[in-house]
Amino acid sequence: MYAGTPRRHTGDEVAENYWNMVDRRDRVETVLGDPQLFAAYEELVCLGLAAVFPPPFTGELPKPENERDRNLQLVSAFHVRSFLVAKGEMEEALAPLNTIVRELGGNPDLPLYGGNLDAIYPSPPLR
């Protein structure tokens, strides 16, 4: 279960969280990253369309059947992009990914490539 307000952690906070996991040999109480972003990518992993690590697509993505599928692929592509940028691979590695994004109707200059997490995982109505 995830509860809380998402925010980007500073490098010192991330280091402290990992140190506490090692020092206490206990689970971390802070989620580092957006769990929905990882969940979207993991759906493609379960379908055999992406590798667990490193996170590339394993082949050509199928044509999305609906808006949820399109958003799932855009958000997953953004996850792959984040990995490539963290590795220091820029223009050469991002060019094919940007082509995929444009074919999906996304925009490589937008966060999540223009994908919408709420279209993938809609929030239940408040009662």
Order of alpha helices (4+ residues) and beta strands (2+ residues): alpha-alpha-alpha-alpha-alpha
